[in-house]
């Protein structure tokens, strides 16, 4: 989970490796499967360009 929190900083700084993206995809799939297994409907939300540019969840972002 901590690595996911660092992903935005890595993206903005241009320091993302392929392994970082794979790790992110794996975590998202794991969370999605866990939610669906618990009967929770998971909706995909795509962040806006401004959100990707620097807004953080809970700080006026997504």
PyMOL Python script that loads the backbone (N, CA, C, O; Angstrom):
from pymol import cmd

cmd.read_pdbstr("""\
ATOM      1  N   UNK A   1       0.822  -1.198   0.000  1.00  0.00           N
ATOM      2  CA  UNK A   1       0.000   0.000   0.000  1.00  0.00           C
ATOM      3  C   UNK A   1       0.864   1.258   0.000  1.00  0.00           C
ATOM      4  O   UNK A   1       0.537   2.234  -0.675  1.00  0.00           O
ATOM      5  N   UNK A   2       1.941   1.240   0.737  1.00  0.00           N
ATOM      6  CA  UNK A   2       2.821   2.418   0.790  1.00  0.00           C
ATOM      7  C   UNK A   2       3.388   2.755  -0.591  1.00  0.00           C
ATOM      8  O   UNK A   2       3.528   3.924  -0.949  1.00  0.00           O
ATOM      9  N   UNK A   3       3.709   1.719  -1.352  1.00  0.00           N
ATOM     10  CA  UNK A   3       4.248   1.961  -2.687  1.00  0.00           C
ATOM     11  C   UNK A   3       3.217   2.647  -3.586  1.00  0.00           C
ATOM     12  O   UNK A   3       3.567   3.468  -4.434  1.00  0.00           O
ATOM     13  N   UNK A   4       1.946   2.301  -3.392  1.00  0.00           N
ATOM     14  CA  UNK A   4       0.894   2.956  -4.171  1.00  0.00           C
ATOM     15  C   UNK A   4       0.820   4.440  -3.845  1.00  0.00           C
ATOM     16  O   UNK A   4       0.601   5.268  -4.729  1.00  0.00           O
ATOM     17  N   UNK A   5       1.004   4.769  -2.579  1.00  0.00           N
ATOM     18  CA  UNK A   5       0.961   6.171  -2.169  1.00  0.00           C
ATOM     19  C   UNK A   5       2.096   6.969  -2.805  1.00  0.00           C
ATOM     20  O   UNK A   5       1.956   8.169  -3.042  1.00  0.00           O
ATOM     21  N   UNK A   6       3.206   6.314  -3.079  1.00  0.00           N
ATOM     22  CA  UNK A   6       4.370   6.980  -3.663  1.00  0.00           C
ATOM     23  C   UNK A   6       4.282   7.097  -5.186  1.00  0.00           C
ATOM     24  O   UNK A   6       5.056   7.833  -5.799  1.00  0.00           O
ATOM     25  N   UNK A   7       3.343   6.376  -5.793  1.00  0.00           N
ATOM     26  CA  UNK A   7       3.274   6.333  -7.248  1.00  0.00           C
ATOM     27  C   UNK A   7       3.042   7.702  -7.869  1.00  0.00           C
ATOM     28  O   UNK A   7       3.658   8.024  -8.885  1.00  0.00           O
ATOM     29  N   UNK A   8       2.167   8.516  -7.284  1.00  0.00           N
ATOM     30  CA  UNK A   8       1.908   9.856  -7.826  1.00  0.00           C
ATOM     31  C   UNK A   8       3.160  10.702  -7.870  1.00  0.00           C
ATOM     32  O   UNK A   8       3.406  11.394  -8.858  1.00  0.00           O
ATOM     33  N   UNK A   9       3.946  10.658  -6.826  1.00  0.00           N
ATOM     34  CA  UNK A   9       5.192  11.414  -6.778  1.00  0.00           C
ATOM     35  C   UNK A   9       6.160  10.916  -7.842  1.00  0.00           C
ATOM     36  O   UNK A   9       6.822  11.708  -8.514  1.00  0.00           O
ATOM     37  N   UNK A  10       6.236   9.604  -7.988  1.00  0.00           N
ATOM     38  CA  UNK A  10       7.112   9.039  -9.010  1.00  0.00           C
ATOM     39  C   UNK A  10       6.662   9.456 -10.407  1.00  0.00           C
ATOM     40  O   UNK A  10       7.486   9.780 -11.262  1.00  0.00           O
ATOM     41  N   UNK A  11       5.342   9.444 -10.631  1.00  0.00           N
ATOM     42  CA  UNK A  11       4.820   9.848 -11.943  1.00  0.00           C
ATOM     43  C   UNK A  11       5.160  11.308 -12.250  1.00  0.00           C
ATOM     44  O   UNK A  11       5.638  11.634 -13.337  1.00  0.00           O
ATOM     45  N   UNK A  12       4.906  12.170 -11.281  1.00  0.00           N
ATOM     46  CA  UNK A  12       5.191  13.588 -11.487  1.00  0.00           C
ATOM     47  C   UNK A  12       6.667  13.842 -11.693  1.00  0.00           C
ATOM     48  O   UNK A  12       7.041  14.737 -12.452  1.00  0.00           O
ATOM     49  N   UNK A  13       7.510  13.071 -11.031  1.00  0.00           N
ATOM     50  CA  UNK A  13       8.945  13.256 -11.157  1.00  0.00           C
ATOM     51  C   UNK A  13       9.566  12.520 -12.331  1.00  0.00           C
ATOM     52  O   UNK A  13      10.756  12.670 -12.605  1.00  0.00           O
ATOM     53  N   UNK A  14       8.763  11.726 -13.024  1.00  0.00           N
ATOM     54  CA  UNK A  14       9.269  10.987 -14.173  1.00  0.00           C
ATOM     55  C   UNK A  14      10.144   9.806 -13.793  1.00  0.00           C
ATOM     56  O   UNK A  14      11.007   9.394 -14.569  1.00  0.00           O
ATOM     57  N   UNK A  15       9.926   9.260 -12.604  1.00  0.00           N
ATOM     58  CA  UNK A  15      10.760   8.170 -12.105  1.00  0.00           C
ATOM     59  C   UNK A  15       9.993   6.852 -11.983  1.00  0.00           C
ATOM     60  O   UNK A  15      10.260   6.068 -11.073  1.00  0.00           O
ATOM     61  N   UNK A  16       9.062   6.604 -12.873  1.00  0.00           N
ATOM     62  CA  UNK A  16       8.247   5.393 -12.801  1.00  0.00           C
ATOM     63  C   UNK A  16       8.882   4.310 -13.663  1.00  0.00           C
ATOM     64  O   UNK A  16       9.248   4.533 -14.817  1.00  0.00           O
ATOM     65  N   UNK A  17       8.998   3.146 -13.071  1.00  0.00           N
ATOM     66  CA  UNK A  17       9.513   1.992 -13.801  1.00  0.00           C
ATOM     67  C   UNK A  17       8.344   1.088 -14.170  1.00  0.00           C
ATOM     68  O   UNK A  17       7.247   1.225 -13.628  1.00  0.00           O
ATOM     69  N   UNK A  18       8.581   0.185 -15.075  1.00  0.00           N
ATOM     70  CA  UNK A  18       7.545  -0.759 -15.473  1.00  0.00           C
ATOM     71  C   UNK A  18       7.079  -1.577 -14.270  1.00  0.00           C
ATOM     72  O   UNK A  18       5.896  -1.893 -14.152  1.00  0.00           O
ATOM     73  N   UNK A  19       7.995  -1.911 -13.394  1.00  0.00           N
ATOM     74  CA  UNK A  19       7.643  -2.685 -12.199  1.00  0.00           C
ATOM     75  C   UNK A  19       6.680  -1.912 -11.299  1.00  0.00           C
ATOM     76  O   UNK A  19       5.823  -2.515 -10.653  1.00  0.00           O
ATOM     77  N   UNK A  20       6.811  -0.581 -11.250  1.00  0.00           N
ATOM     78  CA  UNK A  20       5.896   0.237 -10.448  1.00  0.00           C
ATOM     79  C   UNK A  20       4.478   0.134 -10.997  1.00  0.00           C
ATOM     80  O   UNK A  20       3.521  -0.002 -10.234  1.00  0.00           O
ATOM     81  N   UNK A  21       4.344   0.198 -12.305  1.00  0.00           N
ATOM     82  CA  UNK A  21       3.033   0.116 -12.947  1.00  0.00           C
ATOM     83  C   UNK A  21       2.429  -1.267 -12.735  1.00  0.00           C
ATOM     84  O   UNK A  21       1.238  -1.380 -12.446  1.00  0.00           O
ATOM     85  N   UNK A  22       3.216  -2.300 -12.871  1.00  0.00           N
ATOM     86  CA  UNK A  22       2.715  -3.660 -12.649  1.00  0.00           C
ATOM     87  C   UNK A  22       2.257  -3.840 -11.206  1.00  0.00           C
ATOM     88  O   UNK A  22       1.230  -4.468 -10.947  1.00  0.00           O
ATOM     89  N   UNK A  23       3.016  -3.290 -10.276  1.00  0.00           N
ATOM     90  CA  UNK A  23       2.653  -3.380  -8.860  1.00  0.00           C
ATOM     91  C   UNK A  23       1.318  -2.682  -8.612  1.00  0.00           C
ATOM     92  O   UNK A  23       0.470  -3.191  -7.878  1.00  0.00           O
ATOM     93  N   UNK A  24       1.138  -1.519  -9.227  1.00  0.00           N
ATOM     94  CA  UNK A  24      -0.102  -0.765  -9.095  1.00  0.00           C
ATOM     95  C   UNK A  24      -1.272  -1.574  -9.663  1.00  0.00           C
ATOM     96  O   UNK A  24      -2.317  -1.690  -9.023  1.00  0.00           O
ATOM     97  N   UNK A  25      -1.095  -2.123 -10.846  1.00  0.00           N
ATOM     98  CA  UNK A  25      -2.162  -2.915 -11.470  1.00  0.00           C
ATOM     99  C   UNK A  25      -2.527  -4.117 -10.611  1.00  0.00           C
ATOM    100  O   UNK A  25      -3.705  -4.442 -10.458  1.00  0.00           O
ATOM    101  N   UNK A  26      -1.528  -4.771 -10.054  1.00  0.00           N
ATOM    102  CA  UNK A  26      -1.777  -5.939  -9.201  1.00  0.00           C
ATOM    103  C   UNK A  26      -2.569  -5.543  -7.951  1.00  0.00           C
ATOM    104  O   UNK A  26      -3.499  -6.244  -7.553  1.00  0.00           O
ATOM    105  N   UNK A  27      -2.197  -4.427  -7.342  1.00  0.00           N
ATOM    106  CA  UNK A  27      -2.895  -3.965  -6.137  1.00  0.00           C
ATOM    107  C   UNK A  27      -4.339  -3.598  -6.449  1.00  0.00           C
ATOM    108  O   UNK A  27      -5.240  -3.925  -5.677  1.00  0.00           O
ATOM    109  N   UNK A  28      -4.567  -2.933  -7.555  1.00  0.00           N
ATOM    110  CA  UNK A  28      -5.926  -2.549  -7.941  1.00  0.00           C
ATOM    111  C   UNK A  28      -6.772  -3.801  -8.158  1.00  0.00           C
ATOM    112  O   UNK A  28      -7.915  -3.869  -7.707  1.00  0.00           O
ATOM    113  N   UNK A  29      -6.216  -4.775  -8.840  1.00  0.00           N
ATOM    114  CA  UNK A  29      -6.944  -6.024  -9.076  1.00  0.00           C
ATOM    115  C   UNK A  29      -7.258  -6.723  -7.762  1.00  0.00           C
ATOM    116  O   UNK A  29      -8.362  -7.237  -7.579  1.00  0.00           O
ATOM    117  N   UNK A  30      -6.296  -6.745  -6.846  1.00  0.00           N
ATOM    118  CA  UNK A  30      -6.504  -7.376  -5.547  1.00  0.00           C
ATOM    119  C   UNK A  30      -7.621  -6.685  -4.779  1.00  0.00           C
ATOM    120  O   UNK A  30      -8.500  -7.350  -4.231  1.00  0.00           O
ATOM    121  N   UNK A  31      -7.596  -5.348  -4.735  1.00  0.00           N
ATOM    122  CA  UNK A  31      -8.635  -4.593  -4.031  1.00  0.00           C
ATOM    123  C   UNK A  31      -9.998  -4.810  -4.681  1.00  0.00           C
ATOM    124  O   UNK A  31     -11.004  -4.990  -3.996  1.00  0.00           O
ATOM    125  N   UNK A  32     -10.014  -4.789  -6.002  1.00  0.00           N
ATOM    126  CA  UNK A  32     -11.270  -4.971  -6.723  1.00  0.00           C
ATOM    127  C   UNK A  32     -11.862  -6.360  -6.450  1.00  0.00           C
ATOM    128  O   UNK A  32     -13.057  -6.492  -6.186  1.00  0.00           O
ATOM    129  N   UNK A  33     -11.025  -7.377  -6.515  1.00  0.00           N
ATOM    130  CA  UNK A  33     -11.499  -8.740  -6.256  1.00  0.00           C
ATOM    131  C   UNK A  33     -11.984  -8.899  -4.819  1.00  0.00           C
ATOM    132  O   UNK A  33     -12.988  -9.568  -4.577  1.00  0.00           O
ATOM    133  N   UNK A  34     -11.287  -8.294  -3.870  1.00  0.00           N
ATOM    134  CA  UNK A  34     -11.700  -8.378  -2.467  1.00  0.00           C
ATOM    135  C   UNK A  34     -13.058  -7.706  -2.274  1.00  0.00           C
ATOM    136  O   UNK A  34     -13.921  -8.236  -1.574  1.00  0.00           O
ATOM    137  N   UNK A  35     -13.246  -6.552  -2.886  1.00  0.00           N
ATOM    138  CA  UNK A  35     -14.525  -5.852  -2.771  1.00  0.00           C
ATOM    139  C   UNK A  35     -15.660  -6.637  -3.394  1.00  0.00           C
ATOM    140  O   UNK A  35     -16.730  -6.778  -2.801  1.00  0.00           O
ATOM    141  N   UNK A  36     -15.425  -7.146  -4.586  1.00  0.00           N
ATOM    142  CA  UNK A  36     -16.464  -7.933  -5.261  1.00  0.00           C
ATOM    143  C   UNK A  36     -16.775  -9.199  -4.479  1.00  0.00           C
ATOM    144  O   UNK A  36     -17.928  -9.625  -4.416  1.00  0.00           O
ATOM    145  N   UNK A  37     -15.743  -9.805  -3.877  1.00  0.00           N
ATOM    146  CA  UNK A  37     -15.951 -11.004  -3.071  1.00  0.00           C
ATOM    147  C   UNK A  37     -16.792 -10.724  -1.835  1.00  0.00           C
ATOM    148  O   UNK A  37     -17.458 -11.617  -1.311  1.00  0.00           O
ATOM    149  N   UNK A  38     -16.759  -9.475  -1.373  1.00  0.00           N
ATOM    150  CA  UNK A  38     -17.553  -9.078  -0.210  1.00  0.00           C
ATOM    151  C   UNK A  38     -18.913  -8.523  -0.613  1.00  0.00           C
ATOM    152  O   UNK A  38     -19.675  -8.052   0.231  1.00  0.00           O
ATOM    153  N   UNK A  39     -19.218  -8.581  -1.925  1.00  0.00           N
ATOM    154  CA  UNK A  39     -20.512  -8.114  -2.398  1.00  0.00           C
ATOM    155  C   UNK A  39     -20.585  -6.623  -2.677  1.00  0.00           C
ATOM    156  O   UNK A  39     -21.677  -6.066  -2.790  1.00  0.00           O
ATOM    157  N   UNK A  40     -19.446  -5.977  -2.788  1.00  0.00           N
ATOM    158  CA  UNK A  40     -19.403  -4.543  -3.057  1.00  0.00           C
ATOM    159  C   UNK A  40     -19.215  -4.324  -4.551  1.00  0.00           C
ATOM    160  O   UNK A  40     -18.334  -4.923  -5.168  1.00  0.00           O
ATOM    161  N   UNK A  41     -20.039  -3.469  -5.125  1.00  0.00           N
ATOM    162  CA  UNK A  41     -19.889  -3.150  -6.542  1.00  0.00           C
ATOM    163  C   UNK A  41     -18.740  -2.161  -6.700  1.00  0.00           C
ATOM    164  O   UNK A  41     -18.702  -1.129  -6.030  1.00  0.00           O
ATOM    165  N   UNK A  42     -17.815  -2.480  -7.580  1.00  0.00           N
ATOM    166  CA  UNK A  42     -16.642  -1.641  -7.804  1.00  0.00           C
ATOM    167  C   UNK A  42     -16.821  -0.911  -9.132  1.00  0.00           C
ATOM    168  O   UNK A  42     -16.974  -1.538 -10.181  1.00  0.00           O
ATOM    169  N   UNK A  43     -16.800   0.420  -9.074  1.00  0.00           N
ATOM    170  CA  UNK A  43     -16.914   1.231 -10.285  1.00  0.00           C
ATOM    171  C   UNK A  43     -15.554   1.840 -10.599  1.00  0.00           C
ATOM    172  O   UNK A  43     -14.885   2.376  -9.715  1.00  0.00           O
ATOM    173  N   UNK A  44     -15.158   1.755 -11.848  1.00  0.00           N
ATOM    174  CA  UNK A  44     -13.888   2.351 -12.241  1.00  0.00           C
ATOM    175  C   UNK A  44     -14.092   3.850 -12.429  1.00  0.00           C
ATOM    176  O   UNK A  44     -15.037   4.287 -13.084  1.00  0.00           O
ATOM    177  N   UNK A  45     -13.195   4.617 -11.846  1.00  0.00           N
ATOM    178  CA  UNK A  45     -13.235   6.071 -11.995  1.00  0.00           C
ATOM    179  C   UNK A  45     -11.904   6.511 -12.560  1.00  0.00           C
ATOM    180  O   UNK A  45     -10.846   6.150 -12.046  1.00  0.00           O
ATOM    181  N   UNK A  46     -11.964   7.285 -13.609  1.00  0.00           N
ATOM    182  CA  UNK A  46     -10.751   7.774 -14.237  1.00  0.00           C
ATOM    183  C   UNK A  46     -10.549   9.224 -13.793  1.00  0.00           C
ATOM    184  O   UNK A  46     -11.430  10.061 -13.988  1.00  0.00           O
ATOM    185  N   UNK A  47      -9.384   9.523 -13.194  1.00  0.00           N
ATOM    186  CA  UNK A  47      -9.136  10.884 -12.711  1.00  0.00           C
ATOM    187  C   UNK A  47      -8.992  11.860 -13.873  1.00  0.00           C
ATOM    188  O   UNK A  47      -8.600  11.486 -14.979  1.00  0.00           O
ATOM    189  N   UNK A  48      -9.317  13.108 -13.597  1.00  0.00           N
ATOM    190  CA  UNK A  48      -9.166  14.163 -14.601  1.00  0.00           C
ATOM    191  C   UNK A  48      -7.689  14.525 -14.725  1.00  0.00           C
ATOM    192  O   UNK A  48      -6.868  14.107 -13.910  1.00  0.00           O
ATOM    193  N   UNK A  49      -7.364  15.299 -15.744  1.00  0.00           N
ATOM    194  CA  UNK A  49      -5.979  15.739 -15.946  1.00  0.00           C
ATOM    195  C   UNK A  49      -5.484  16.561 -14.759  1.00  0.00           C
ATOM    196  O   UNK A  49      -4.328  16.425 -14.359  1.00  0.00           O
ATOM    197  N   UNK A  50      -6.342  17.411 -14.190  1.00  0.00           N
ATOM    198  CA  UNK A  50      -5.914  18.228 -13.052  1.00  0.00           C
ATOM    199  C   UNK A  50      -5.653  17.356 -11.827  1.00  0.00           C
ATOM    200  O   UNK A  50      -4.757  17.649 -11.035  1.00  0.00           O
ATOM    201  N   UNK A  51      -6.423  16.300 -11.671  1.00  0.00           N
ATOM    202  CA  UNK A  51      -6.187  15.387 -10.554  1.00  0.00           C
ATOM    203  C   UNK A  51      -4.863  14.660 -10.726  1.00  0.00           C
ATOM    204  O   UNK A  51      -4.126  14.462  -9.760  1.00  0.00           O
ATOM    205  N   UNK A  52      -4.568  14.268 -11.939  1.00  0.00           N
ATOM    206  CA  UNK A  52      -3.300  13.601 -12.199  1.00  0.00           C
ATOM    207  C   UNK A  52      -2.120  14.555 -12.037  1.00  0.00           C
ATOM    208  O   UNK A  52      -1.009  14.132 -11.717  1.00  0.00           O
ATOM    209  N   UNK A  53      -2.368  15.827 -12.258  1.00  0.00           N
ATOM    210  CA  UNK A  53      -1.294  16.819 -12.192  1.00  0.00           C
ATOM    211  C   UNK A  53      -0.873  17.170 -10.781  1.00  0.00           C
ATOM    212  O   UNK A  53       0.155  17.822 -10.600  1.00  0.00           O
ATOM    213  N   UNK A  54      -1.627  16.763  -9.779  1.00  0.00           N
ATOM    214  CA  UNK A  54      -1.135  17.079  -8.455  1.00  0.00           C
ATOM    215  C   UNK A  54      -2.128  17.071  -7.328  1.00  0.00           C
ATOM    216  O   UNK A  54      -1.727  17.097  -6.165  1.00  0.00           O
ATOM    217  N   UNK A  55      -3.400  17.036  -7.621  1.00  0.00           N
ATOM    218  CA  UNK A  55      -4.367  16.967  -6.536  1.00  0.00           C
ATOM    219  C   UNK A  55      -4.266  15.623  -5.860  1.00  0.00           C
ATOM    220  O   UNK A  55      -3.959  14.618  -6.502  1.00  0.00           O
ATOM    221  N   UNK A  56      -4.524  15.599  -4.567  1.00  0.00           N
ATOM    222  CA  UNK A  56      -4.489  14.354  -3.817  1.00  0.00           C
ATOM    223  C   UNK A  56      -5.859  14.059  -3.263  1.00  0.00           C
ATOM    224  O   UNK A  56      -6.605  14.978  -2.928  1.00  0.00           O
ATOM    225  N   UNK A  57      -6.209  12.771  -3.161  1.00  0.00           N
ATOM    226  CA  UNK A  57      -7.505  12.412  -2.566  1.00  0.00           C
ATOM    227  C   UNK A  57      -7.655  13.039  -1.185  1.00  0.00           C
ATOM    228  O   UNK A  57      -6.726  13.031  -0.378  1.00  0.00           O
ATOM    229  N   UNK A  58      -8.828  13.576  -0.934  1.00  0.00           N
ATOM    230  CA  UNK A  58      -9.088  14.164   0.371  1.00  0.00           C
ATOM    231  C   UNK A  58      -8.567  15.578   0.503  1.00  0.00           C
ATOM    232  O   UNK A  58      -8.786  16.216   1.533  1.00  0.00           O
ATOM    233  N   UNK A  59      -7.887  16.084  -0.507  1.00  0.00           N
ATOM    234  CA  UNK A  59      -7.334  17.437  -0.474  1.00  0.00           C
ATOM    235  C   UNK A  59      -7.887  18.249  -1.641  1.00  0.00           C
ATOM    236  O   UNK A  59      -7.168  19.036  -2.256  1.00  0.00           O
ATOM    237  N   UNK A  60      -9.166  18.052  -1.940  1.00  0.00           N
ATOM    238  CA  UNK A  60      -9.775  18.742  -3.053  1.00  0.00           C
ATOM    239  C   UNK A  60      -9.599  17.983  -4.360  1.00  0.00           C
ATOM    240  O   UNK A  60      -9.978  18.478  -5.422  1.00  0.00           O
ATOM    241  N   UNK A  61      -9.036  16.805  -4.291  1.00  0.00           N
ATOM    242  CA  UNK A  61      -8.808  15.992  -5.478  1.00  0.00           C
ATOM    243  C   UNK A  61      -9.949  15.033  -5.702  1.00  0.00           C
ATOM    244  O   UNK A  61     -11.108  15.447  -5.672  1.00  0.00           O
ATOM    245  N   UNK A  62      -9.665  13.778  -5.922  1.00  0.00           N
ATOM    246  CA  UNK A  62     -10.656  12.800  -6.283  1.00  0.00           C
ATOM    247  C   UNK A  62     -11.469  12.457  -5.115  1.00  0.00           C
ATOM    248  O   UNK A  62     -12.378  11.633  -5.216  1.00  0.00           O
TER     249      UNK A  62
END
""", "prot")
cmd.dss("prot")
cmd.show_as("cartoon", "prot")
cmd.util.cbc("prot")
cmd.orient("prot")
